[in-house]
Amino acid sequence: MDGLAQNGERWLTAEEISDIWPRIRLHAAQEFVEKYQAYKNEAKKGLLWGDETEYILLHFDHEKKTVKVAIKAVELVATLKKSEEKSQWQDAWQREYSSYMVESVPFKPYAGDIESIKSVERSMAQRRQLIQQAFNSENSSVISIGTFPRTGCRGFTWPLHAPTPTSGITQSLFFPDAAITGGRYNAMAFNNRLNRRGRHTDHIPIFKDVHTMDPFEENLSKFGDKGKAQEEAQKDTIYIDNGISFFGASCSLQLTLQARDLDEARAVHDQLTALCPVLMALSAATPIHRGYLSDVDCRWPIFVQYTDEKTQEHLWQNRRTGTNRTTKSRIDSVSCYAQPCNSCYNDGPMFMDDEIFGTLLKHGVDDAMSRYVTNLFSRDPLGLSDRHVQQCGDKRFDSLSLYTIVQANNYPSVRLKIPSTSAGWCLEFRPLDVQLTDFENAAFAVFVVFLTRALLKYNINLAIPISKVDENMGRASKRDAVRSSKFYFRDDIFTNKEPLKIPNGIHQTNGYELNHNMFSLMTADEIFNGKSKVFPGLIQLVNRYLDDHDKIHIETRATAARYLAFIGKRASGETPTTARWIRDFVTSHPDYKKDSVVTERINYDLMCKCQEISNTNMEHMF
């Protein structure tokens, strides 16, 4: 196969990557060893952190009462970079998978001191304003929302681009290739289809209303299906035939934190792993998929279903026998903890390549970190170009980091990143749906960062078995999970005791007997606001951390109080999640037929209201 030619680069096919990768994966492991040895005892660094906030570009036709996604991101980002080339904002803009999405980051990281709280929301507002100014059209708008509700519906793009079910990169019934930014993203979509031996399908549970078709079954022939998609579709689910594009078209609020050193990075990684599900539930903002109300509230279920693992066996025929494969998706909750003290909780499926694992151990990487790194090698890269590979005798890679390529093809809910020339050991926190307003996004960002500070200061351990984290992630994505679900959470957070040690090899938990009395089922309200005489609540921990700082400015403390009050109300259900608010808007719309369908007019009115909320930062709604 010839791969994909994009802007002077040729992107390799999945088969080509599969042929190359086994021969050089050990070099990637060796690169990690070199970085580990160079930076494991690096001098302490101060906390720096930042957000990556994603937006969707919209085009309104107010006469026809319709709204489409505007395929203008490539030009818009170029305009932003050019207009800001001599300013502090030059590197604040990035393109994303979809050609109607823009990502922004602060022009410089936020400082770790408490006073930095005040700069977060201001930075987010400035970035939104600059994007809107560059877009510069009375019929266009920038909005931070989990996903465009009618993504994949007929004619959802502006300018209009039709899908090409029998040709092109994705061969999707719903998503046109023109809505993909290009380059690496085209290669990822192309190779995902090759690995799946056809279109990759997702099945999202439909929300069953009074007049929803029962059972819910679409006629997919109207999209050009010749029968195959109809056979693949499942009853009572929304059929999606190109999951990589639908997940790539969803927006998140991602946080990156620089730790003081490797030990702190591993500690924060493990605490955030346990926190992912409950924080994802609070941020839920994605209840509509392909023009239908679904029975899930987050973008995460699409992520988890997006995987090429179960049908990639033809690419693994020549791999080492006895190599265990992970059953998790490329995009999923964390597979294992990074700290040795939490290894006992690694009771979920993990990929183990004995050769890579042995290489890491041989060069002084401890057992817990070796397992963590080895697990990243469970998949071949989806995106690799000939620029990365040079002919020099045998094929070898250029100066691009091999280990970075490995990491870039795994998307766990929390990612531990090796140092670079400009940053130390870092963590990426990835499960949050983006919120409509800068106030909400700032509240989540500030809460997460200063909760990690409190956990470190008071030596608190929230770790629970990985299997329970996985179960919590499933609960967190359900409809109205904040009010309807309970989550496994650790009761005794202050003792920080390890489980009772037993001889190795008897249980899956690496020589430890788990004490299931250490955790119980709690509501989001109890986890964040506290459970009388049992659990203090995460908000109280952050308040205690802030109160322990005597010199905090009164304005800063007031800002923190606003954010914590919002998080507390969101957890209690007093303030609805964005997903619940969207559901209520749709189901109370005069055109809604109680059939789960989000029509063009309903979507237009919804996006108009979201635009009003986003661009005026209507804090009083919360």
Residue pairs with C-beta under 8 A, 6 or more apart in sequence:
1 13
1 15
1 16
2 10
2 13
3 10
3 11
3 12
3 13
3 16
3 187
4 10
4 11
4 169
4 186
4 187
4 190
5 11
6 182
6 183
6 186
6 187
7 182
7 183
9 183
9 385
9 386
9 387
10 385
10 386
11 183
11 184
11 186
11 187
11 190
11 383
11 384
11 385
11 386
12 20
12 187
12 384
12 385
12 386
12 389
13 190
13 191
13 194
14 191
14 194
14 195
14 315
14 380
14 382
15 194
15 315
17 191
17 380
17 381
17 382
17 384
18 315
18 380
20 384
20 389
20 395
21 380
21 381
22 318
22 319
23 394
23 395
24 395
24 396
24 397
24 402
25 353
25 356
25 377
25 406
26 355
26 356
26 359
27 397
27 402
28 377
28 402
28 403
28 405
28 406
29 356
29 359
29 360
29 373
29 377
29 403
30 359
30 363
31 401
31 402
31 403
32 360
32 365
32 373
32 403
32 418
33 359
33 360
33 363
33 364
33 365
35 403
35 418
35 419
36 363
36 364
36 365
36 369
36 418
37 363
37 364
38 419
39 262
39 418
39 419
39 424
39 425
40 262
41 261
42 261
42 262
42 419
42 424
42 425
44 260
44 261
45 258
45 259
45 260
45 261
45 424
46 111
46 112
46 258
46 260
47 111
47 112
47 257
47 258
47 259
47 260
47 449
47 453
48 109
48 110
48 111
48 112
48 257
48 258
48 423
49 109
49 110
49 112
49 255
49 256
49 257
49 258
49 449
50 105
50 106
50 109
50 110
50 255
50 256
51 105
51 106
51 120
51 124
51 253
51 254
51 255
51 256
51 441
51 445
52 103
52 104
52 105
52 252
52 253
52 254
52 255
52 256
53 103
53 104
53 105
53 124
53 127
53 144
53 253
53 434
53 441
54 96
54 101
54 102
54 103
54 104
54 144
54 251
54 252
54 253
54 434
55 101
55 102
55 103
55 104
55 128
55 131
55 142
55 143
55 144
55 251
55 434
56 69
56 98
56 100
56 101
56 142
56 143
56 144
56 145
56 147
56 148
56 251
57 69
57 70
57 71
57 72
57 73
57 76
57 100
57 101
57 102
57 135
57 140
57 141
57 142
58 67
58 68
58 69
58 70
58 140
58 141
58 142
58 143
58 148
58 607
58 611
59 67
59 68
59 69
59 70
59 137
59 139
59 140
59 158
60 66
60 67
60 139
60 140
60 141
60 604
60 607
60 608
61 67
61 68
61 139
62 139
65 600
65 601
65 604
65 605
66 600
66 604
67 603
67 604
67 607
67 608
68 155
68 156
68 157
68 158
68 160
69 98
69 100
69 148
69 151
69 156
69 157
69 158
69 179
70 100
70 135
70 140
70 158
71 99
71 100
71 157
71 158
71 159
71 161
71 178
71 179
72 99
72 100
72 135
72 140
73 95
73 96
73 98
73 99
73 100
73 101
73 102
73 181
74 95
74 99
74 181
74 182
76 102
76 131
76 134
76 135
77 93
77 94
77 95
77 102
79 134
80 89
80 92
80 93
80 102
80 130
80 131
80 134
81 90
81 93
83 134
84 90
84 92
84 93
84 130
88 107
88 108
89 107
89 127
89 130
90 107
91 105
91 107
92 104
92 105
92 106
92 107
92 127
92 130
93 102
93 103
93 104
93 131
94 102
94 103
94 104
94 105
95 101
95 102
95 103
95 181
96 102
96 103
96 181
96 248
97 180
97 181
97 185
97 188
97 244
97 245
97 248
97 249
98 179
98 180
98 181
98 245
98 248
98 249
99 178
99 179
99 180
99 181
99 182
100 148
100 157
100 179
100 249
101 249
101 251
102 131
102 142
104 127
104 128
104 131
106 123
106 127
107 123
109 258
110 116
110 119
110 120
110 123
112 453
114 450
114 546
114 549
114 552
114 556
114 560
115 552
115 553
115 556
117 446
117 450
117 556
117 559
117 560
117 563
118 555
118 556
118 559
120 442
120 445
120 446
121 438
121 439
121 441
121 442
121 559
124 438
124 441
124 442
125 438
125 617
128 142
128 144
128 438
128 614
128 615
131 142
132 141
132 142
132 615
135 141
135 142
141 611
141 615
142 614
142 615
143 436
143 607
143 610
143 611
143 614
143 615
144 251
144 434
144 435
144 436
144 437
144 441
144 614
145 251
145 285
145 434
145 436
145 578
145 610
145 614
146 250
146 251
146 285
146 286
146 298
146 299
146 433
146 434
146 578
146 579
147 246
147 249
147 250
147 251
147 286
147 288
147 289
147 299
148 156
148 249
149 288
149 289
149 291
149 582
149 598
149 603
149 606
149 607
150 156
150 288
150 290
150 291
150 598
150 600
150 603
151 174
151 175
151 246
151 249
151 289
151 290
152 174
152 175
152 240
152 246
152 289
152 290
152 291
153 174
153 290
153 291
154 223
157 176
157 178
157 179
161 176
161 177
161 178
161 179
162 176
163 170
163 172
163 173
163 174
163 175
163 176
163 177
163 223
163 224
164 171
164 172
164 176
164 177
165 171
165 172
165 173
165 223
165 224
165 225
166 224
168 177
169 177
169 180
169 186
169 189
169 190
169 193
170 177
170 180
170 189
170 190
170 193
170 199
170 242
170 244
170 245
171 193
171 199
172 199
172 241
172 242
172 245
173 199
173 220
173 223
173 224
173 225
173 229
173 241
174 223
174 240
174 241
174 242
174 290
175 242
175 245
175 246
175 249
177 186
179 245
179 249
180 186
180 189
180 245
180 248
184 383
184 385
185 248
185 383
187 382
187 383
187 384
187 385
188 244
188 382
188 383
189 242
189 244
189 245
191 308
191 382
191 383
192 200
192 244
192 306
192 308
192 382
193 199
193 200
195 308
195 311
195 312
195 315
195 382
196 308
196 311
196 312
197 311
197 314
198 228
199 229
199 241
199 242
200 241
200 242
200 243
200 244
200 306
200 308
201 229
201 232
201 239
201 240
201 241
201 243
202 239
202 240
202 243
202 246
202 301
202 302
202 305
202 306
203 233
203 234
203 237
203 238
203 239
203 240
203 305
204 237
204 238
204 240
204 289
204 294
204 295
204 296
204 301
204 302
205 236
205 237
205 238
205 294
205 295
205 296
206 212
206 216
206 236
206 237
206 238
206 292
206 293
206 294
206 295
206 596
207 287
207 292
207 293
207 294
207 295
207 479
207 583
207 596
208 214
208 216
208 236
208 295
208 596
209 293
209 587
209 594
209 595
209 596
210 594
211 593
211 594
211 595
212 594
212 595
212 596
213 595
215 235
215 236
216 235
216 236
216 237
216 596
217 233
217 235
218 233
218 239
219 230
220 229
220 230
220 233
220 239
221 227
221 230
223 229
229 239
229 241
232 239
232 241
233 239
238 289
238 290
238 292
238 294
240 246
240 289
240 290
240 302
243 302
243 305
243 306
244 306
246 289
246 290
246 302
247 299
247 302
247 303
247 306
247 331
250 286
250 299
250 302
250 433
251 433
251 434
252 299
252 430
252 432
252 433
252 434
253 283
253 432
253 433
253 434
253 435
253 441
253 444
253 445
254 428
254 429
254 430
254 432
255 428
255 429
255 432
255 445
255 448
255 449
256 426
256 427
256 428
256 429
257 268
257 426
257 427
257 429
257 449
257 452
258 423
258 424
258 425
258 426
259 265
259 268
259 424
259 425
259 426
259 427
260 424
261 424
261 425
262 425
264 425
264 456
265 338
265 416
265 424
265 425
265 426
265 427
266 338
266 339
266 369
266 416
267 339
267 456
268 427
268 452
268 455
268 456
269 334
269 337
269 338
269 339
269 414
269 416
269 427
270 337
270 338
270 339
270 342
270 461
270 463
271 452
271 455
271 460
271 461
271 462
271 463
272 414
272 427
272 429
272 448
272 452
273 333
273 334
273 337
273 413
273 414
273 463
273 469
274 462
274 463
274 464
274 469
274 489
274 490
275 448
275 451
275 462
276 333
276 334
276 413
276 414
276 429
276 431
276 469
276 472
276 473
277 333
277 431
277 469
277 472
277 473
277 475
277 476
277 487
278 472
278 476
278 487
278 489
278 524
278 527
278 528
279 431
279 432
279 444
279 448
280 298
280 300
280 413
280 431
280 432
280 433
280 473
280 476
280 477
281 297
281 298
281 475
281 476
281 477
281 481
281 482
281 485
281 487
281 524
281 577
282 444
282 482
282 524
282 528
282 567
282 570
282 571
282 577
283 298
283 431
283 432
283 433
283 435
283 444
283 577
283 578
284 297
284 298
284 433
284 476
284 477
284 481
284 482
284 577
284 578
284 579
284 580
285 297
285 298
285 433
285 434
285 435
285 436
285 577
285 578
285 579
285 582
286 296
286 297
286 298
286 299
286 433
286 579
287 293
287 294
287 296
287 297
287 479
287 579
287 580
287 582
287 583
288 294
288 582
288 586
288 598
289 302
291 597
291 598
291 599
291 603
292 596
292 597
292 598
293 583
293 586
293 587
293 596
293 597
293 598
294 479
295 478
295 479
296 477
296 478
296 479
297 477
297 478
297 479
297 480
297 481
297 577
297 579
297 580
298 433
298 476
298 477
298 579
299 433
300 431
300 473
300 476
300 477
301 477
303 329
303 331
303 332
303 411
304 329
304 331
304 332
304 473
305 329
306 329
306 330
306 331
307 328
307 329
307 330
307 331
308 330
308 379
308 382
309 325
309 326
309 327
309 328
309 329
309 330
309 379
315 380
316 325
320 353
320 355
322 354
323 351
323 352
323 353
323 354
324 350
324 351
324 352
325 351
325 378
326 335
326 349
326 350
326 351
326 375
326 378
327 349
328 335
328 348
328 349
330 379
330 382
330 409
330 410
330 411
331 411
331 412
332 411
332 412
332 413
332 473
333 412
333 413
333 466
333 469
333 470
333 473
334 412
334 413
334 414
334 466
334 469
335 346
335 348
335 349
335 350
335 351
335 375
335 412
335 466
336 343
336 346
336 348
336 350
336 368
336 371
336 372
336 375
336 466
337 343
337 345
337 346
337 368
337 372
337 463
337 466
338 368
338 369
338 372
338 416
339 368
340 366
340 367
340 368
341 461
341 498
342 368
342 461
342 463
343 367
343 368
343 371
343 510
344 498
344 499
344 509
344 510
344 511
344 512
344 514
345 463
345 464
345 465
345 466
345 509
345 514
346 371
346 466
346 509
346 510
347 465
347 466
347 467
347 508
347 509
347 514
348 465
348 466
348 467
348 470
350 371
350 375
351 374
351 375
351 377
351 378
352 371
352 374
352 375
353 374
353 377
356 373
356 374
356 377
357 370
357 371
357 374
360 369
360 370
360 373
360 374
361 367
361 370
365 373
372 416
376 406
376 407
376 410
377 406
378 410
379 409
379 410
380 409
381 405
381 406
381 408
381 409
382 409
383 408
383 409
384 405
387 398
387 400
388 397
388 398
388 400
388 405
389 395
389 396
389 397
389 398
390 396
390 397
390 398
403 418
407 415
407 417
411 430
412 430
413 429
413 430
413 431
413 473
414 427
414 428
414 429
414 430
415 427
415 428
415 430
416 425
416 426
416 427
417 425
417 426
417 427
417 428
418 425
419 425
419 426
429 448
431 473
432 444
433 578
433 579
434 441
435 441
435 444
435 578
436 578
436 610
436 613
436 614
437 613
437 614
437 617
437 618
437 619
437 622
438 617
439 562
439 566
439 617
439 619
439 622
440 566
440 578
440 622
442 563
443 562
443 563
443 566
443 567
444 567
446 560
446 563
447 542
447 563
447 564
447 567
450 542
450 545
450 546
450 560
451 538
451 541
451 542
453 545
454 460
454 541
454 542
454 544
454 545
455 462
455 541
457 545
457 548
458 494
458 541
458 544
458 545
459 496
460 493
460 494
460 496
460 541
461 490
461 493
461 496
462 489
462 490
462 493
463 490
464 488
464 489
464 490
464 518
464 519
465 509
465 514
468 488
468 519
469 488
471 488
472 487
472 488
475 481
475 485
475 486
475 487
476 485
476 487
478 484
478 485
479 579
479 583
480 577
480 579
480 580
481 524
482 524
482 525
482 570
482 571
482 573
482 577
482 580
483 524
483 573
485 523
485 524
486 521
486 522
486 523
487 521
487 522
487 523
487 524
487 527
488 519
488 520
488 521
489 519
489 520
489 521
489 522
489 527
489 535
490 518
490 519
491 517
491 518
491 519
491 520
491 534
491 535
492 518
493 535
493 536
498 512
499 509
499 512
499 513
499 514
499 515
499 518
500 512
500 513
500 515
501 511
501 512
501 513
502 511
502 512
502 513
503 511
504 510
504 511
505 511
507 513
507 514
522 531
522 535
524 571
524 572
525 571
525 572
525 573
526 534
526 535
526 537
527 535
527 537
527 538
527 571
528 537
528 538
528 539
528 567
528 568
528 571
528 572
529 537
529 539
529 568
529 571
529 572
530 536
530 537
530 539
530 540
531 537
539 564
539 567
539 568
539 571
542 560
542 564
543 564
546 552
546 557
546 560
562 619
566 575
566 622
569 575
569 622
570 577
570 622
575 622
576 584
582 606
585 605
585 606
585 609
586 592
586 598
586 602
586 606
587 594
589 602
589 605
589 606
591 599
591 601
591 602
592 599
592 602
598 606
612 618
613 621
